[in-house]
Amino acid sequence: MAQREKDALEEVTAKVSALTKALLDEGKDPSMVAFALTSVAADMGLQVCGDPMRVFPVLLGAISQQAHMRVEDRAEQDAEEPACVPLGATVH
């Protein structure tokens, strides 16, 4: 992906993230926000492309990428946190 496309994608993502955060801050149900965002993405893709076999892999790719990033972030956080011993445990 060219740098210009990457920058444009980051800009769009930032705007959608800001909208999502605002909706959640207003107390909207996270599952409903996720459903709405997914519905809009699917509808837009199908309007522009029309071929579900081209749209669905893009949507699933985005979901897969986000899941992978979350797993990596969690692994980094776990590695940074000191190991804790449960209260009352005996360490040998």
C-alpha positions as MATLAB code, in Angstrom:
seq = 'MAQREKDALEEVTAKVSALTKALLDEGKDPSMVAFALTSVAADMGLQVCGDPMRVFPVLLGAISQQAHMRVEDRAEQDAEEPACVPLGATVH';
ca = [
       0.000    0.000    0.000;
       1.400    3.399   -0.986;
       2.084    5.951    1.751;
      -0.667    8.272    0.479;
      -3.215    5.447    0.646;
      -1.979    4.507    4.115;
      -2.371    8.101    5.313;
      -5.876    8.328    3.826;
      -6.862    5.040    5.487;
      -5.535    6.245    8.847;
      -7.514    9.494    8.477;
     -10.758    7.672    7.730;
     -10.123    5.180   10.525;
      -9.477    8.026   12.986;
     -12.759    9.725   12.047;
     -14.765    6.503   12.379;
     -13.017    5.747   15.685;
     -13.922    9.212   16.979;
     -17.566    8.662   16.017;
     -17.529    5.237   17.647;
     -16.042    6.644   20.857;
     -18.663    9.417   20.903;
     -21.479    6.873   20.538;
     -20.058    4.732   23.330;
     -19.574    7.808   25.532;
     -23.279    8.567   24.990;
     -24.048    5.131   26.423;
     -24.934    3.334   23.197;
     -24.759   -0.460   23.371;
     -21.340   -1.571   22.029;
     -22.831   -4.566   20.225;
     -25.324   -2.315   18.438;
     -22.564    0.119   17.440;
     -20.486   -2.786   16.084;
     -23.507   -4.125   14.192;
     -24.251   -0.705   12.713;
     -20.645   -0.128   11.622;
     -20.460   -3.587   10.072;
     -23.786   -3.080    8.304;
     -22.656    0.245    6.862;
     -19.343   -1.263    5.710;
     -21.088   -4.210    4.049;
     -23.721   -1.997    2.420;
     -21.119    0.434    1.099;
     -18.957   -2.380   -0.272;
     -21.899   -4.025   -2.002;
     -23.082   -0.709   -3.463;
     -19.643    0.098   -4.834;
     -18.622   -3.371   -5.934;
     -21.827   -5.389   -6.129;
     -19.983   -8.711   -5.943;
     -20.259  -10.252   -2.474;
     -17.335  -12.561   -3.263;
     -15.093   -9.488   -3.459;
     -16.650   -7.587   -0.544;
     -16.772  -10.272    2.143;
     -13.048  -11.150    2.041;
     -12.236   -7.460    2.567;
     -14.564   -7.266    5.582;
     -13.259  -10.517    7.035;
      -9.671   -9.394    6.386;
     -10.262   -6.227    8.422;
     -11.785   -8.255   11.266;
      -8.869  -10.693   11.171;
      -6.315   -7.864   11.183;
      -7.930   -6.208   14.204;
      -8.078   -9.514   16.083;
      -4.407  -10.162   15.332;
      -3.409   -6.683   16.539;
      -5.387   -7.156   19.776;
      -3.669  -10.493   20.447;
      -0.253   -8.893   19.877;
      -1.124   -5.944   22.143;
      -2.302   -8.280   24.897;
       0.857  -10.396   24.601;
       3.010   -7.255   24.896;
       1.054   -6.095   27.961;
       1.392   -9.518   29.583;
       5.133   -9.501   28.936;
       5.499   -6.028   30.484;
       3.548   -6.817   33.658;
       5.547   -8.397   36.449;
       4.543  -11.916   37.325;
       2.344  -11.957   40.387;
       1.997  -14.660   42.938;
      -1.466  -15.225   44.349;
      -1.868  -14.202   47.991;
      -1.161  -17.116   50.306;
       0.781  -19.138   47.722;
       4.056  -20.740   48.652;
       6.932  -20.064   46.258;
       9.744  -22.639   46.144;
];
